[in-house]
Amino acid sequence: MNEKLHLVQLHQQLLWVGIGCQRGTSEQLIDMAIEQVFQENRLAKDAIAGIATIDTKASEVGLLEICRLRNWPLKTFSAEILRTIFVPNPATIINQAVGTPSVAEAAAILAASQLTPSSTLPLFASTEVLTVGFLVPKRIFRLQGQLGAVTIAVAQESGV
């Protein structure tokens, strides 16, 4: 008797996608950016625990729609908290616009650290202090003929 074995690949949901985006960025652009980053870095989308961003993007339609469609939680952090995280690619222009030199990278790192909003962080906490793996530095995506831009970064929880 020849039985077929079905292999099931399970992924722990340990990856947090940090996202920064311009107002009005579509769910399609966000989805395309995540897809491209995960393909290029050979990461499993099934391992995504959720999306993280700055609190001023908590009502951004494209972010809310991707989270709803994929059943991902959305974690948000204030600029005050985000600016305490040491990131590899800070941006002066983002700091001037929203009050923190990083949204995508800092939000991914913070979400992966599993800290609560009331946690006290040392000034300029690093991934070593927060015990997370920083997997993908920020990448900026745009689509010709479409409004908006999205920045993606990925961090991994330390696991159990």
N, C-alpha and C positions, 0 to 999 in steps of 0.2 A: 504494500500500500504506500503510495507516494503522497506524502502530505506537504503542502506548501507552508513554509514558515513565514509569518508576517512580522517584519521587524518594525517596531514602533520607536521612533526617536523622540525622547523627551528632553525638553530644555527647561532648565530652571530659569525663571524670569528674574534675571539679575542685571539686565542692561537698562540704563536710563538714558533717554535721548533728550539732550538739552537743546532747546530751540529758541532762537531769537528771530523775529520777523518784523517786516514793515507792516503797517496797518493795511488791511485788505488783502493780505497774501492768501491765496486759495488753498483749500485742502488738497487739490491735485498737485500743486507745486510742493507742498510739504511732504506728501506721500512719495512723489518722485524723488525728492532729495533723500528721504530716509531709505528708500529702495536702493538708490545708487550707492550711498555710503555703506549700507549693509552688504551689498554685492561686492563692492571693491575691497572691503575689509574681511570678507568671508565670515560675516556674523549672521546668526539666525534671527530673523524677525520674530520668531516664536519666543525668543529669549528677552524680548522687550518687556520690562516691568511697567513702564509708563513714560510720560512726557513731562519735562520740567522747564519752567521759564520764569520770567519776571512777573510779579503780581499785576502789573499794568496790562498784561496780555491775557488776563483771566477771562475776558469776554470776547477775545478775538475769534471770529466765526470760523476761520480755517482751522485753527487749533482745536476748537471745541468739536468741530465736525470730524476731524481725523481721530480724536479720542473716542467719540461716540461710535464711529464706524468700526474701530479696532478694539473697542472695549478696554481702552487704556486709561488709567487714572491720570489726572493732570495735577502736578504739584507746582505751586508758585511760591516765589520767594521775593522779599522786598529788595530794592536796590541796596539798602543799608546792609543786609545780610550778604548779598551776592558780592559786594565789594570787599568783604573780609576774606575771600577765597583767592589764594595764589593760583593764577592760571598761566599757561605758557604763552598765550597770545592776547594780551590785553590791548584794547583799542581806545585811544584818546577820544575819537569822535563818538563812540558809544558812551563813554563816560560823560561827555558833554551833553549828550542827548537824553540819557536816562539815569545818570547818577552812579553808574558802575562801569568799570572798564571791561566787564564781561557779562554776557547774559547766557549764551549757550553753554560755554565751558563751565562756568561757575555753577549754573543750575544743574547740569548733569552731575557734577562732582558732589554737590550738596544732596541731591536726591539719592544718589548711590550711597551716600554716607549714612542714610537712614536717621539723620538727626531730626529732632522735632523743632518747630519754629522757636520754641522757648530755650533751646540749647544754647549755652554760652560757648562761643568759638574764640580761640585765640586770634588775634589780629593776623591776617594773612595766613590762614590755615592752608596747609598743603595736602596733597593726596596721601602722603605718608602719615600725617597726623590724623587724617580722617579715615584711614585704612580703606581706600577705594582704588580701583584700577582705572586709570585714565586711558581709554583705548583709542579714541579718535579725536584729534584736535579739530577745532572748528573749520567748517567748509561753508562757503557762501554759494547759494544757488539762485539763478534767475532763469525764467523761460522767456524766450523772445515772443513778443506779442502779448505777454501777460503782465499785469501789474504785480508789484511786490517782489520781495526777496526773502529768502529764509537762510538762516545760519544753523548748522547742525553740528553737534558734538556728542560723543558717547562715553559714558563711564560705567564701570561695573562694580556692583556691590561686592564686598569681600566674601559673601556667602556664609554658610553655617558650618 
